[in-house]
Amino acid sequence: APDQLMPVILGAVSCLDHPAVTPLLIEIFPQRGRDVQRILATELAGRAGREHLPFFLDLVASHKDGTVLRAALLYLGRSGRPDEVEGPVLSLLAHPYVDVKESALEAAIVLRTPNIVRHFQEMITHTDHIQRMMGAYALGMFSADEFLGPLTLALTDESPEVRKVAVEALGRTCPISPERIEPIAARL
């Protein structure tokens, strides 16, 4: 079918709960234009099973479209196979598109492997303030208590955005312990 009819066809197909649908959508994916690929990737991210991991790993490795990458990251974050997907997810934390970085960040937080935690701890001292900000955000989402040291360090960052994320991370859990309130109060 022509690409202009695909949104209507895909709308109808998305209602079908048949095992042949996902492989069919994966098969037609490379033959379609960017706009249809976006729709397909989004649909597949919500319906694909664990056996479709290679398709999404290939998307992350080779596709350039931000919407397609975000859909692939959504799938990878929910894939249930953290050790297999942590590398591709972490690589997209440095993507030029902000929305792709945000999706990679959210997927990495969901995956939370030891390598991912270590990566975010290292990001706190990165030269790029966006990377430091993502590191502080992720560590705060993991556990402000567990990562009190790196988050306290982030409170002294030269970037106001990094400091703001650190304050939010340290204030996210209640009750706020004296160990967390003192570094925050010292910055006010």
C-alpha positions as CSV (number, residue, x, y, z in Angstrom):
1,A,0.0,0.0,0.0
2,P,1.2,3.6,-0.6
3,D,2.7,5.4,2.4
4,Q,-0.3,7.9,2.6
5,L,-2.7,5.0,3.3
6,M,-0.4,3.4,5.9
7,P,-1.6,5.4,8.9
8,V,-5.2,4.1,8.3
9,I,-4.0,0.6,7.7
10,L,-1.8,0.6,10.8
11,G,-4.6,2.0,12.9
12,A,-6.7,-1.0,11.9
13,V,-3.8,-3.5,12.3
14,S,-3.0,-2.1,15.8
15,C,-6.3,-3.4,17.0
16,L,-5.5,-6.9,16.0
17,D,-4.0,-9.2,18.6
18,H,-2.6,-11.8,16.3
19,P,1.0,-13.3,16.5
20,A,1.6,-12.6,12.8
21,V,1.1,-8.8,13.2
22,T,4.5,-7.9,14.8
23,P,6.7,-9.9,12.4
24,L,4.7,-8.4,9.5
25,L,5.2,-4.8,10.8
26,I,9.0,-5.5,11.3
27,E,9.2,-6.9,7.7
28,I,7.6,-3.9,6.1
29,F,9.5,-1.3,8.2
30,P,12.6,-0.9,6.0
31,Q,10.5,-0.4,2.9
32,R,8.6,2.6,4.2
33,G,9.3,6.3,4.4
34,R,10.3,8.1,7.5
35,D,6.8,9.1,8.6
36,V,5.5,5.6,8.3
37,Q,8.6,4.2,10.0
38,R,7.8,6.5,13.0
39,I,4.3,5.1,13.3
40,L,5.6,1.6,12.9
41,A,8.4,2.0,15.5
42,T,5.9,3.4,18.0
43,E,3.4,0.6,17.4
44,L,6.1,-2.0,17.6
45,A,7.6,-0.6,20.8
46,G,4.3,-1.3,22.5
47,R,3.6,-4.7,21.1
48,A,6.9,-6.4,20.4
49,G,8.0,-9.3,22.6
50,R,11.4,-10.2,23.9
51,E,12.2,-12.2,20.7
52,H,12.2,-8.9,18.8
53,L,15.1,-7.4,20.6
54,P,17.5,-7.7,17.6
55,F,15.2,-5.5,15.5
56,F,15.3,-2.7,18.1
57,L,19.0,-3.1,18.7
58,D,19.5,-2.6,14.9
59,L,17.3,0.5,15.0
60,V,19.4,2.0,17.8
61,A,22.6,1.2,15.9
62,S,21.6,2.4,12.5
63,H,18.6,4.7,12.5
64,K,19.0,8.5,12.5
65,D,15.4,9.6,13.2
66,G,14.8,10.9,16.7
67,T,11.2,9.6,16.9
68,V,12.2,6.1,15.8
69,L,15.1,6.1,18.3
70,R,12.8,7.2,21.1
71,A,10.4,4.3,20.3
72,A,13.3,1.9,20.2
73,L,14.6,3.2,23.6
74,L,11.1,2.8,25.1
75,Y,11.2,-0.9,24.0
76,L,14.8,-1.4,25.3
77,G,14.0,0.1,28.7
78,R,11.1,-2.4,29.1
79,S,12.9,-5.4,27.4
80,G,13.7,-7.2,30.6
81,R,17.2,-7.8,29.2
82,P,19.3,-5.1,30.8
83,D,22.8,-6.6,30.3
84,E,22.1,-6.9,26.5
85,V,20.8,-3.4,26.0
86,E,22.8,-1.2,28.5
87,G,25.6,-0.4,25.9
88,P,23.3,0.8,23.2
89,V,21.2,2.8,25.7
90,L,24.2,4.5,27.3
91,S,25.6,5.4,23.8
92,L,22.5,7.5,23.1
93,L,23.1,9.6,26.2
94,A,25.4,11.6,24.0
95,H,23.0,11.9,21.0
96,P,22.7,15.3,19.5
97,Y,18.9,15.4,19.9
98,V,17.8,16.4,23.4
99,D,14.6,14.2,23.2
100,V,16.7,11.2,22.3
101,K,19.0,11.9,25.3
102,E,16.0,12.2,27.6
103,S,14.6,8.8,26.3
104,A,18.0,7.2,26.8
105,L,18.2,8.6,30.3
106,E,14.7,7.2,31.2
107,A,15.5,3.8,29.7
108,A,18.9,3.7,31.6
109,I,17.1,4.6,34.8
110,V,14.6,1.7,34.3
111,L,17.4,-0.7,33.5
112,R,19.7,0.3,36.4
113,T,22.5,-2.3,35.9
114,P,25.7,-1.9,37.9
115,N,27.4,-0.6,34.8
116,I,24.7,2.0,34.3
117,V,25.0,3.1,37.9
118,R,28.8,3.4,37.6
119,H,28.4,5.4,34.3
120,F,26.1,7.9,36.0
121,Q,28.4,8.3,38.9
122,E,31.2,9.1,36.5
123,M,29.0,11.6,34.6
124,I,28.8,13.8,37.7
125,T,32.4,15.0,36.9
126,H,32.0,15.1,33.1
127,T,33.2,18.2,31.3
128,D,29.8,18.8,29.7
129,H,27.2,20.3,32.0
130,I,24.4,18.4,30.3
131,Q,26.1,15.1,31.0
132,R,26.6,16.2,34.7
133,M,23.0,17.1,34.9
134,M,21.9,13.8,33.6
135,G,24.2,12.0,36.0
136,A,22.7,13.9,39.0
137,Y,19.2,13.3,37.8
138,A,19.7,9.6,37.4
139,L,21.5,9.1,40.7
140,G,18.6,11.0,42.4
141,M,16.1,8.8,40.7
142,F,18.0,5.7,41.9
143,S,18.3,6.8,45.5
144,A,19.3,10.2,47.0
145,D,20.4,8.4,50.2
146,E,22.6,5.9,48.4
147,F,24.3,8.6,46.2
148,L,24.5,11.4,48.8
149,G,28.2,12.0,48.1
150,P,27.9,12.6,44.3
151,L,24.7,14.6,44.7
152,T,26.3,16.8,47.3
153,L,29.2,17.3,44.9
154,A,26.7,18.3,42.2
155,L,25.4,21.0,44.6
156,T,28.8,22.8,44.1
157,D,28.7,22.6,40.3
158,E,29.4,25.7,38.2
159,S,26.2,25.1,36.2
160,P,22.9,26.3,37.8
161,E,21.0,23.6,36.0
162,V,23.2,20.8,37.6
163,R,22.8,22.4,41.0
164,K,19.0,22.6,40.5
165,V,18.7,18.9,39.6
166,A,20.9,18.0,42.6
167,V,18.7,20.0,45.0
168,E,15.6,18.4,43.5
169,A,17.1,14.9,43.8
170,L,18.2,15.5,47.4
171,G,14.7,16.9,48.3
172,R,12.8,14.1,46.5
173,T,12.7,11.7,49.4
174,C,11.0,12.4,52.7
175,P,11.8,13.0,55.4
176,I,14.7,15.1,54.4
177,S,17.6,14.0,56.7
178,P,20.0,16.4,58.2
179,E,22.8,15.0,55.9
180,R,20.7,16.1,52.9
181,I,19.4,19.4,54.2
182,E,22.8,20.9,55.3
183,P,24.4,20.9,51.9
184,I,21.3,22.4,50.4
185,A,20.9,25.1,53.0
186,A,24.6,26.0,52.6
187,R,23.9,26.9,49.0
188,L,20.9,29.1,49.7
